[in-house]
Amino acid sequence: MVPVKSFMVPAEKFITVDRDTSVRKTAEIMKDSGIGSVFVTRDKEIIGVLTDTDLVRRLVAAGLDSDRTTVEQIMSAPVLKIDENKTLLDANDLMAKEHVRHLGVSKGGELVGMISVRDLVVFLTNLPRK
């Protein structure tokens, strides 16, 4: 089976926002970048992830003001990780078990990438058909 590292987004391509960034500004960044999540930092250290699902469930459904709410207030933390050598099936199983759509990818405990449900779908749709 294919290892997670083959389909992950590498850390150097992460889009990050500081924890004090407003949710509105972050949502604009996500829209303009065509992405469904950003990593949240404190002093350049990743402390969480903000996903489109977080926006809906923790901001919109709660009736919060996107200009006055910071990403730290609604982010998912800590970032759930999977080792880079685990398989895509392992990633799928972990996402299903934990009810998440994004996983950090680690190497020796250090965050080196990210994989999402969307990445798994891309892999599956590119498999040869019988």
DSSP file with accessible surface (Angstrom, degrees, kcal/mol):
  #  RESIDUE AA STRUCTURE BP1 BP2  ACC     N-H-->O    O-->H-N    N-H-->O    O-->H-N    TCO  KAPPA ALPHA  PHI   PSI    X-CA   Y-CA   Z-CA
    1    1 A M              0   0  141      0, 0.0     0, 0.0     0, 0.0     0, 0.0   0.000 360.0 360.0 360.0 154.8    0.0    0.0    0.0
    2    2 A V        -     0   0   41      1,-0.1    86,-2.1     2,-0.0    87,-0.3  -0.472 360.0-121.4 -75.6 132.6    1.1    3.6   -0.7
    3    3 A P  B >   -A   87   0A  37      0, 0.0     3,-1.6     0, 0.0     4,-0.4  -0.432  18.3-118.8 -75.0 151.5    2.7    5.5    2.2
    4    4 A V  G >> S+     0   0    0     82,-3.2     3,-2.0    79,-0.3     4,-1.0   0.855 110.0  67.0 -54.2 -39.0    1.2    8.7    3.5
    5    5 A K  G 34 S+     0   0   91     79,-2.2    -1,-0.3    81,-0.3     3,-0.1   0.762  90.6  64.8 -60.5 -21.4    4.4   10.7    2.6
    6    6 A S  G <4 S+     0   0   75     -3,-1.6    -1,-0.3    78,-0.2    -2,-0.2   0.741 115.3  27.0 -72.0 -22.7    3.7   10.0   -1.1
    7    7 A F  T <4 S+     0   0   64     -3,-2.0    -2,-0.2    -4,-0.4    -1,-0.2   0.372  94.8 114.1-121.4   3.5    0.5   12.1   -1.0
    8    8 A M     <  -     0   0   39     -4,-1.0   107,-0.2    -3,-0.1    96,-0.0  -0.312  69.6-117.2 -76.1 157.5    1.0   14.6    1.7
    9    9 A V  E     -B  114   0B  46    105,-3.4   105,-1.5     2,-0.0    96,-0.2  -0.863  41.8-121.4 -86.7 120.5    1.3   18.3    1.3
   10   10 A P  E >   -B  113   0B  35      0, 0.0     3,-2.4     0, 0.0   103,-0.3  -0.325  16.6-113.4 -68.5 151.6    4.9   19.1    2.5
   11   11 A A  G >  S+     0   0   36    101,-2.3     3,-1.8     1,-0.3   102,-0.1   0.809 113.1  65.5 -54.1 -33.6    5.4   21.5    5.4
   12   12 A E  G 3  S+     0   0  163      1,-0.3    -1,-0.3   100,-0.3   101,-0.1   0.689 101.8  50.6 -67.6 -12.9    7.1   24.1    3.2
   13   13 A K  G <  S+     0   0  152     -3,-2.4    -1,-0.3     2,-0.1    -2,-0.2   0.398  83.5 124.0-101.7   2.2    3.8   24.5    1.3
   14   14 A F    <   -     0   0   32     -3,-1.8     2,-0.6    -4,-0.3    24,-0.1  -0.329  55.2-142.6 -61.3 142.2    1.7   25.1    4.5
   15   15 A I        -     0   0   57     22,-0.2    24,-2.1     2,-0.0     2,-0.3  -0.942  28.7-174.7-102.5 124.6   -0.3   28.2    4.7
   16   16 A T  E     -e   39   0C  70     -2,-0.6     2,-0.3    22,-0.2    24,-0.2  -0.864  16.2-164.9-121.8 155.5   -0.2   29.4    8.2
   17   17 A V  E     -e   40   0C   9     22,-2.2    24,-2.6    -2,-0.3     2,-0.1  -0.982  31.1-105.4-134.4 149.4   -1.8   32.2   10.2
   18   18 A D  E >   -e   41   0C  66     -2,-0.3     3,-2.3    22,-0.2    53,-0.3  -0.427  34.6-113.4 -70.2 149.6   -1.0   33.7   13.6
   19   19 A R  T 3  S+     0   0   74     22,-2.4    53,-1.8     1,-0.3    54,-0.3   0.726 115.0  57.1 -57.6 -24.9   -3.3   32.7   16.4
   20   20 A D  T 3  S+     0   0   99     50,-0.1    -1,-0.3    51,-0.1     2,-0.1   0.432  78.7 118.0 -89.7   2.5   -4.6   36.3   16.7
   21   21 A T  S <  S-     0   0   26     -3,-2.3    50,-2.3     1,-0.1    51,-0.2  -0.443  72.4-109.0 -69.7 140.2   -5.7   36.5   13.1
   22   22 A S  B  >  -H   70   0D  30     48,-0.2     4,-2.2    -2,-0.1    48,-0.2  -0.346  17.5-124.7 -68.1 152.3   -9.4   37.2   12.7
   23   23 A V  H  > S+     0   0    1     46,-2.5     4,-3.0    43,-0.6     5,-0.2   0.886 110.7  56.7 -64.1 -37.7  -11.5   34.3   11.3
   24   24 A R  H  > S+     0   0  110     42,-2.4     4,-2.1    45,-0.3    -1,-0.2   0.953 108.4  45.6 -60.2 -48.9  -12.8   36.6    8.5
   25   25 A K  H  > S+     0   0  117     41,-0.3     4,-2.1     1,-0.2    -1,-0.2   0.915 114.3  49.5 -60.7 -41.5   -9.2   37.4    7.3
   26   26 A T  H  X S+     0   0    0     -4,-2.2     4,-2.7     1,-0.2    -1,-0.2   0.910 108.0  52.8 -66.2 -40.6   -8.3   33.7    7.5
   27   27 A A  H  X S+     0   0   37     -4,-3.0     4,-2.6     1,-0.2    -1,-0.2   0.890 108.6  51.4 -62.3 -37.4  -11.5   32.6    5.6
   28   28 A E  H  X S+     0   0   97     -4,-2.1     4,-2.9    -5,-0.2    -1,-0.2   0.912 109.2  50.0 -64.9 -41.1  -10.5   35.1    2.8
   29   29 A I  H  X S+     0   0   46     -4,-2.1     4,-1.9     2,-0.2    -2,-0.2   0.932 111.9  48.2 -61.1 -45.4   -7.0   33.5    2.7
   30   30 A M  H  X>S+     0   0    9     -4,-2.7     5,-2.2     2,-0.2     4,-0.9   0.926 113.6  46.9 -62.0 -44.4   -8.5   30.1    2.5
   31   31 A K  H ><5S+     0   0  154     -4,-2.6     3,-0.9     1,-0.2    -2,-0.2   0.949 113.6  47.2 -62.6 -49.6  -10.9   31.2   -0.3
   32   32 A D  H 3<5S+     0   0  122     -4,-2.9    -1,-0.2     1,-0.3    -2,-0.2   0.799 116.3  45.1 -63.7 -29.7   -8.2   33.0   -2.3
   33   33 A S  H 3<5S-     0   0   55     -4,-1.9    -1,-0.3    -5,-0.2    -2,-0.2   0.523 106.2-126.4 -91.0  -9.5   -5.9   30.0   -2.0
   34   34 A G  T <<5 +     0   0   56     -4,-0.9     2,-0.3    -3,-0.9    -3,-0.2   0.875  65.2 130.5  66.8  37.9   -8.5   27.4   -2.8
   35   35 A I      < -     0   0   55     -5,-2.2    -1,-0.2    -6,-0.2    -2,-0.1  -0.838  57.1-145.8-124.4 161.3   -7.8   25.4    0.4
   36   36 A G  S    S+     0   0    7     -2,-0.3    16,-2.1     1,-0.1     2,-0.3   0.350  79.3  28.0-107.4   4.3   -9.9   23.9    3.2
   37   37 A S  E     - F   0  51C  11     14,-0.2     2,-0.3    15,-0.1    14,-0.2  -0.990  53.0-165.6-160.4 155.6   -7.5   24.4    6.1
   38   38 A V  E     - F   0  50C   2     12,-2.1    12,-2.9    -2,-0.3     2,-0.3  -0.971  28.4-116.1-137.0 153.3   -4.7   26.5    7.5
   39   39 A F  E     -eF  16  49C   5    -24,-2.1   -22,-2.2    -2,-0.3     2,-0.4  -0.698  25.6-137.7 -89.0 144.5   -2.3   25.8   10.3
   40   40 A V  E     -eF  17  48C   0      8,-2.8     7,-3.2    -2,-0.3     8,-1.3  -0.870  23.0-164.3-105.2 133.0   -2.4   28.2   13.3
   41   41 A T  E     -eF  18  46C  15    -24,-2.6   -22,-2.4    -2,-0.4     2,-0.4  -0.819  22.0-163.7-119.9 156.9    0.9   29.4   14.8
   42   42 A R  E >  S- F   0  45C  87      3,-2.2     3,-2.0    -2,-0.3   -24,-0.0  -0.969  91.9 -15.6-133.1 115.8    2.2   31.0   17.9
   43   43 A D  T 3  S-     0   0  146     -2,-0.4     3,-0.1     1,-0.3    -1,-0.1   0.917 129.6 -55.2  53.1  43.3    5.7   32.4   17.5
   44   44 A K  T 3  S+     0   0  198      1,-0.2     2,-0.4     0, 0.0    -1,-0.3   0.429 113.1 120.9  71.8   0.8    6.0   30.3   14.3
   45   45 A E  E <   -F   42   0C 119     -3,-2.0    -3,-2.2     2,-0.0     2,-0.4  -0.817  69.4-119.6 -93.9 132.3    5.2   27.1   16.2
   46   46 A I  E     +F   41   0C  50     -2,-0.4    -5,-0.3    -5,-0.2    33,-0.1  -0.588  40.1 165.5 -73.4 123.6    2.1   25.2   14.9
   47   47 A I  E     -     0   0C  22     -7,-3.2     2,-0.3    -2,-0.4    -6,-0.2   0.474  58.9 -19.6-116.5  -9.1   -0.4   25.0   17.6
   48   48 A G  E     -F   40   0C   0     -8,-1.3    -8,-2.8    29,-0.1     2,-0.4  -0.983  57.4-108.2-176.1-177.6   -3.6   23.9   15.7
   49   49 A V  E     -FG  39  76C  13     27,-2.5    27,-3.3    -2,-0.3     2,-0.5  -0.991  16.0-152.4-134.2 139.3   -5.4   23.7   12.5
   50   50 A L  E     -F   38   0C   0    -12,-2.9   -12,-2.1    -2,-0.4     2,-0.3  -0.972  22.2-175.7-111.8 124.1   -8.4   25.7   11.3
   51   51 A T  E  >  -F   37   0C  11     -2,-0.5     4,-1.9   -14,-0.2   -14,-0.2  -0.742  41.9-108.7-116.4 165.2  -10.7   23.9    8.8
   52   52 A D  H  > S+     0   0   49    -16,-2.1     4,-1.8    -2,-0.3     5,-0.2   0.861 121.8  56.5 -59.9 -32.2  -13.7   24.8    6.8
   53   53 A T  H  > S+     0   0   27    -17,-0.3     4,-2.9     1,-0.2     5,-0.4   0.909 103.1  53.2 -66.2 -40.2  -15.7   22.5    9.2
   54   54 A D  H  >>S+     0   0    9      1,-0.2     4,-2.7     2,-0.2     5,-0.6   0.905 106.5  54.4 -59.0 -41.1  -14.4   24.5   12.2
   55   55 A L  I  X>S+     0   0   28     -4,-1.9     5,-2.5     3,-0.2     4,-1.0   0.925 114.1  39.8 -59.2 -44.6  -15.7   27.7   10.5
   56   56 A V  I  <>S+     0   0   91     -4,-1.8     5,-2.7     3,-0.2     6,-0.2   0.956 124.5  34.9 -71.3 -50.3  -19.2   26.2   10.1
   57   57 A R  I  <5S+     0   0  183     -4,-2.9    -3,-0.2     3,-0.2    -2,-0.2   0.855 128.1  31.2 -77.1 -37.7  -19.6   24.4   13.4
   58   58 A R  I  <5S+     0   0  108     -4,-2.7    -3,-0.2    -5,-0.4    -1,-0.2   0.614 132.1  23.3-101.6 -14.5  -17.7   26.7   15.8
   59   59 A L  I  XXS+     0   0   13     -4,-1.0     5,-2.2    -5,-0.6     4,-0.6   0.742 126.8  33.7-111.7 -66.2  -18.3   30.1   14.2
   60   60 A V  I >4<S+     0   0  102     -5,-2.5     3,-1.4     1,-0.2    -3,-0.2   0.945 122.2  45.2 -61.7 -52.7  -21.4   30.2   12.0
   61   61 A A  T 34<S+     0   0   81     -5,-2.7    -1,-0.2     1,-0.3    -4,-0.1   0.802 114.4  50.7 -64.0 -27.4  -23.5   27.8   14.0
   62   62 A A  T 345S-     0   0   62     -6,-0.2    -1,-0.3    -3,-0.0    -2,-0.2   0.515 110.3-123.7 -86.5  -6.8  -22.4   29.5   17.3
   63   63 A G  T <<5 +     0   0   65     -3,-1.4    -3,-0.2    -4,-0.6     2,-0.1   0.780  52.9 161.3  71.4  28.6  -23.4   32.9   15.9
   64   64 A L      < -     0   0   82     -5,-2.2     2,-0.6     1,-0.1    -1,-0.2  -0.448  45.6-109.3 -82.7 157.4  -19.9   34.4   16.5
   65   65 A D    >>  -     0   0   69      1,-0.1     4,-1.4    -2,-0.1     3,-0.6  -0.742  19.9-151.9 -86.9 119.0  -18.6   37.6   14.8
   66   66 A S  T 34 S+     0   0   22     -2,-0.6   -42,-2.4     1,-0.2   -43,-0.6   0.734  94.8  53.4 -68.0 -22.5  -15.9   36.6   12.2
   67   67 A D  T 34 S+     0   0   88    -44,-0.2    -1,-0.2     1,-0.2   -42,-0.1   0.779 116.3  37.5 -79.8 -27.0  -14.2   40.0   12.6
   68   68 A R  T <4 S+     0   0  206     -3,-0.6     2,-0.5   -46,-0.1    -2,-0.2   0.511 100.7  85.3-102.2  -8.1  -13.9   39.7   16.4
   69   69 A T     <  -     0   0    9     -4,-1.4   -46,-2.5    -5,-0.0   -45,-0.3  -0.830  68.3-144.8 -98.4 131.9  -13.2   36.0   16.7
   70   70 A T  B >>  -H   22   0D  33     -2,-0.5     3,-0.9   -48,-0.2     4,-0.6  -0.593  23.0-116.6 -91.2 159.1   -9.6   34.8   16.4
   71   71 A V  H >> S+     0   0    0    -50,-2.3     4,-1.5   -53,-0.3     3,-1.0   0.849 113.8  63.2 -62.4 -32.2   -8.6   31.6   14.8
   72   72 A E  H 34 S+     0   0   65    -53,-1.8    -1,-0.3     1,-0.3     3,-0.1   0.849  96.4  59.7 -61.8 -30.8   -7.2   30.4   18.1
   73   73 A Q  H <4 S+     0   0  127     -3,-0.9    -1,-0.3   -54,-0.3    -2,-0.2   0.758 120.3  22.7 -70.2 -24.7  -10.8   30.5   19.6
   74   74 A I  H << S+     0   0    4     -3,-1.0    -1,-0.2    -4,-0.6    -2,-0.2   0.391  94.2 116.8-124.5   3.6  -12.2   28.1   17.1
   75   75 A M     <  -     0   0   28     -4,-1.5     2,-0.5    -5,-0.1   -25,-0.2  -0.195  67.0-112.5 -70.2 164.3   -9.3   26.0   15.8
   76   76 A S  B     -G   49   0C  33    -27,-3.3   -27,-2.5     0, 0.0    -1,-0.1  -0.860  44.9-138.8 -94.7 128.8   -8.8   22.3   16.3
   77   77 A A        +     0   0   58     -2,-0.5     2,-0.1   -29,-0.2   -29,-0.1  -0.991  65.1  25.9-151.6 148.4   -6.0   21.5   18.6
   78   78 A P  S    S-     0   0  120      0, 0.0     2,-0.4     0, 0.0   -30,-0.1   0.678  86.7-116.5 -74.3 169.1   -3.7   19.7   19.0
   79   79 A V        -     0   0   23     -2,-0.1     2,-0.3   -33,-0.1    24,-0.1  -0.578  26.9-129.6 -71.4 122.2   -3.0   18.6   15.4
   80   80 A L        -     0   0   61     -2,-0.4    24,-3.3    22,-0.3     2,-0.3  -0.615  32.6-158.9 -73.4 132.2   -3.7   14.9   15.2
   81   81 A K  E     -c  104   0B  93     -2,-0.3     2,-0.3    22,-0.2    24,-0.2  -0.830  19.8-166.6-120.7 156.3   -0.7   13.2   13.5
   82   82 A I  E     -c  105   0B  13     22,-2.3    24,-2.7    -2,-0.3     2,-0.1  -0.984  36.5-102.2-134.1 143.8    0.2   10.1   11.6
   83   83 A D  E >   -c  106   0B  60     -2,-0.3     3,-1.9    22,-0.2   -79,-0.3  -0.403  28.5-123.1 -67.2 142.1    3.7    8.8   10.8
   84   84 A E  T 3  S+     0   0   22     22,-2.8   -79,-2.2     1,-0.3   -78,-0.2   0.711 109.1  55.8 -59.9 -22.6    4.9    9.4    7.2
   85   85 A N  T 3  S+     0   0   92     21,-0.2    -1,-0.3   -81,-0.2    -2,-0.1   0.525  83.2 103.4 -91.9  -4.5    5.5    5.7    6.6
   86   86 A K  S <  S-     0   0  108     -3,-1.9   -82,-3.2     1,-0.1   -81,-0.3  -0.336  78.5-104.4 -69.0 160.9    2.0    4.6    7.6
   87   87 A T  B  >  -A    3   0A  33    -84,-0.3     4,-2.2   -83,-0.1     5,-0.1  -0.384  19.7-111.6 -87.2 165.1   -0.3    3.8    4.6
   88   88 A L  H  > S+     0   0    5    -86,-2.1     4,-2.7     1,-0.2     5,-0.2   0.850 121.7  57.0 -61.6 -32.4   -3.1    5.8    3.1
   89   89 A L  H  > S+     0   0   90    -87,-0.3     4,-2.7     2,-0.2    -1,-0.2   0.917 105.0  50.8 -64.4 -41.1   -5.4    3.1    4.5
   90   90 A D  H  > S+     0   0   60      2,-0.2     4,-2.5     1,-0.2    -2,-0.2   0.914 110.6  49.6 -60.1 -42.6   -4.0    3.8    8.0
   91   91 A A  H  X S+     0   0    0     -4,-2.2     4,-2.7     2,-0.2    -2,-0.2   0.930 110.9  49.1 -62.9 -44.7   -4.7    7.5    7.4
   92   92 A N  H  X S+     0   0   79     -4,-2.7     4,-2.4     1,-0.2    -2,-0.2   0.926 111.9  48.8 -59.9 -45.5   -8.2    6.8    6.3
   93   93 A D  H  X S+     0   0   84     -4,-2.7     4,-2.7     2,-0.2    -2,-0.2   0.908 112.3  48.0 -62.5 -42.2   -8.9    4.5    9.3
   94   94 A L  H  X S+     0   0   40     -4,-2.5     4,-2.6     2,-0.2    -2,-0.2   0.914 111.1  50.4 -66.8 -42.0   -7.5    7.2   11.7
   95   95 A M  H  X>S+     0   0    6     -4,-2.7     5,-1.9    -5,-0.2     4,-1.0   0.926 113.5  46.1 -60.6 -43.6   -9.6    9.9   10.1
   96   96 A A  H  <5S+     0   0   64     -4,-2.4     3,-0.4    -5,-0.2    -2,-0.2   0.929 113.8  48.0 -65.4 -44.7  -12.7    7.8   10.4
   97   97 A K  H  <5S+     0   0  149     -4,-2.7    -2,-0.2     1,-0.2    -1,-0.2   0.901 120.6  36.4 -62.8 -41.7  -12.0    6.8   14.0
   98   98 A E  H  <5S-     0   0   84     -4,-2.6    -1,-0.2    -5,-0.2    -2,-0.2   0.458 105.2-125.2 -93.7  -2.7  -11.3   10.3   15.1
   99   99 A H  T  <5 +     0   0  169     -4,-1.0     2,-0.3    -3,-0.4    -3,-0.2   0.919  65.7 130.2  57.5  47.7  -13.9   12.0   12.9
  100  100 A V      < -     0   0   50     -5,-1.9    -1,-0.2    -6,-0.2    -2,-0.1  -0.887  51.0-157.2-126.3 160.3  -11.4   14.4   11.3
  101  101 A R  S    S+     0   0  111     -2,-0.3    16,-2.0     1,-0.2     2,-0.4   0.364  77.9  54.7-116.5   0.3  -10.7   15.2    7.7
  102  102 A H  E     - D   0 116B  28     14,-0.2     2,-0.4    15,-0.1   -22,-0.3  -1.000  59.2-174.1-137.3 136.5   -7.1   16.5    8.1
  103  103 A L  E     - D   0 115B   1     12,-2.9    12,-2.6    -2,-0.4   -22,-0.2  -0.991  23.2-129.2-128.6 139.4   -4.0   14.8    9.6
  104  104 A G  E     -cD  81 114B   0    -24,-3.3   -22,-2.3    -2,-0.4     2,-0.5  -0.567  25.1-136.9 -74.9 147.7   -0.6   16.2   10.3
  105  105 A V  E     -cD  82 113B   0      8,-3.3     7,-3.4   -24,-0.2     8,-1.5  -0.947  23.3-162.7-110.6 128.9    2.1   13.9    8.9
  106  106 A S  E     -cD  83 111B  14    -24,-2.7   -22,-2.8    -2,-0.5     2,-0.4  -0.815  19.9-167.2-117.1 153.8    5.1   13.4   11.2
  107  107 A K  E >  S- D   0 110B 124      3,-2.3     3,-1.8    -2,-0.3   -24,-0.0  -0.966  88.5 -14.4-134.3 114.3    8.7   12.1   10.8
  108  108 A G  T 3  S-     0   0   81     -2,-0.4     3,-0.1     1,-0.3    -1,-0.0   0.840 129.9 -55.2  60.4  31.8   10.4   11.3   14.1
  109  109 A G  T 3  S+     0   0   54      1,-0.3     2,-0.4     0, 0.0    -1,-0.3   0.269 114.0 117.4  86.6 -12.3    7.7   13.2   15.9
  110  110 A E  E <  S- D   0 107B 139     -3,-1.8    -3,-2.3     1,-0.0     2,-0.5  -0.719  72.9-113.4 -93.2 138.6    8.2   16.4   13.9
  111  111 A L  E     + D   0 106B  29     -2,-0.4    -5,-0.2    -5,-0.2     3,-0.1  -0.554  46.8 157.9 -70.8 118.2    5.4   17.8   11.6
  112  112 A V  E     -     0   0B  30     -7,-3.4  -101,-2.3    -2,-0.5     2,-0.3   0.440  59.5 -11.6-120.9  -5.6    6.6   17.4    8.0
  113  113 A G  E     -BD  10 105B   0     -8,-1.5    -8,-3.3  -103,-0.3     2,-0.3  -0.972  55.4-120.5-173.3-176.3    3.3   17.4    6.1
  114  114 A M  E     -BD   9 104B  20   -105,-1.5  -105,-3.4   -10,-0.3     2,-0.4  -0.992  14.7-166.2-146.0 144.6   -0.4   17.2    6.0
  115  115 A I  E     - D   0 103B   0    -12,-2.6   -12,-2.9    -2,-0.3     2,-0.3  -0.992   9.5-169.5-133.3 143.1   -2.9   14.9    4.4
  116  116 A S  E  >  - D   0 102B  12     -2,-0.4     4,-1.7   -14,-0.2     3,-0.4  -0.808  40.9-103.5-125.8 169.1   -6.6   15.4    3.9
  117  117 A V  H  > S+     0   0   52    -16,-2.0     4,-2.5    -2,-0.3     5,-0.2   0.889 122.0  60.5 -56.5 -37.7   -9.6   13.4    2.9
  118  118 A R  H  > S+     0   0  133    -17,-0.3     4,-2.4     1,-0.2    -1,-0.2   0.899 101.5  52.2 -59.0 -40.3   -9.4   15.3   -0.4
  119  119 A D  H  > S+     0   0   31     -3,-0.4     4,-2.2     1,-0.2    -1,-0.2   0.895 109.1  50.2 -63.0 -39.0   -5.9   13.8   -0.9
  120  120 A L  H  X S+     0   0   12     -4,-1.7     4,-2.6     2,-0.2    -2,-0.2   0.905 109.4  50.9 -65.7 -40.5   -7.3   10.3   -0.3
  121  121 A V  H  X S+     0   0   77     -4,-2.5     4,-2.7     2,-0.2    -2,-0.2   0.920 108.6  51.8 -63.0 -43.4  -10.1   10.9   -2.8
  122  122 A V  H  X S+     0   0   65     -4,-2.4     4,-1.1     1,-0.2    -1,-0.2   0.935 110.8  48.7 -58.7 -45.1   -7.6   12.1   -5.5
  123  123 A F  H >< S+     0   0   25     -4,-2.2     3,-0.8     1,-0.2     4,-0.3   0.953 113.1  46.7 -59.6 -49.6   -5.5    8.9   -4.9
  124  124 A L  H >< S+     0   0   99     -4,-2.6     3,-1.2     1,-0.3    -2,-0.2   0.875 109.3  53.2 -64.0 -37.7   -8.6    6.6   -5.2
  125  125 A T  H 3< S+     0   0   77     -4,-2.7    -1,-0.3     1,-0.2    -2,-0.2   0.717 106.9  54.0 -72.3 -17.6   -9.9    8.3   -8.3
  126  126 A N  T << S+     0   0  118     -4,-1.1    -1,-0.2    -3,-0.8    -2,-0.2   0.413  81.4 113.5 -95.7   1.6   -6.6    7.8  -10.0
  127  127 A L  S <  S-     0   0   75     -3,-1.2     2,-0.0    -4,-0.3    -3,-0.0  -0.457  80.7 -97.8 -69.4 144.9   -6.5    4.1   -9.4
  128  128 A P        -     0   0  122      0, 0.0     2,-0.3     0, 0.0    -1,-0.1  -0.359  37.6-132.5 -63.6 140.0   -6.7    2.0  -12.5
  129  129 A R              0   0  198     -3,-0.1    -3,-0.0     1,-0.0     0, 0.0  -0.746 360.0 360.0 -94.0 144.0  -10.2    0.7  -13.2
  130  130 A K              0   0  258     -2,-0.3    -1,-0.0     0, 0.0     0, 0.0  -0.450 360.0 360.0 -83.5 360.0  -10.7   -3.0  -14.1
